[in-house]
Amino acid sequence: VDFSTLYDIKELKRLVRHYDCREDSVVITDEFKIDGNSSYISRLVSFDEPVINDGEIIVDSIKIRFNKNLAKGSYSTEVHTISQDAKTNSFNTRTAYLINIEALYPEKGELEITIEA
């Protein structure tokens, strides 16, 4: 399924996400096509504070890293406060951490992220 139409990014022409579930990890691969010299950001959300350490992101005991052979990239995090719980529709305030994994001018149009327990 091509998810590119779900985003309001006119340069994004194609986005297909694949999941490979392994015994102790999940590998997410985004295949995309972007017009021009743009970067591509894949974003994950956590309610536990992430730590960027030695080329990977650690959330609780879970390690997140991207395949640097496919693209040069960087990690960053953002802190947001949310106030609505979608399951119960209650308004409890909570902190959410956005984990940004940015592929800088990827030549192959691919970003591979490994999430390992």
Secondary structure, DSSP 8 states (H G I E B T S, - for coil): ---GGGS--TTEEEEEEEEEE-SSEEEEEEEEEESSS--EEEEEEESS--EEETTEEEETTEEEEE-TTT-EEEEEEEEEEE---TTT-----EEEEEEEEEEES-SSSEEEEEEE-
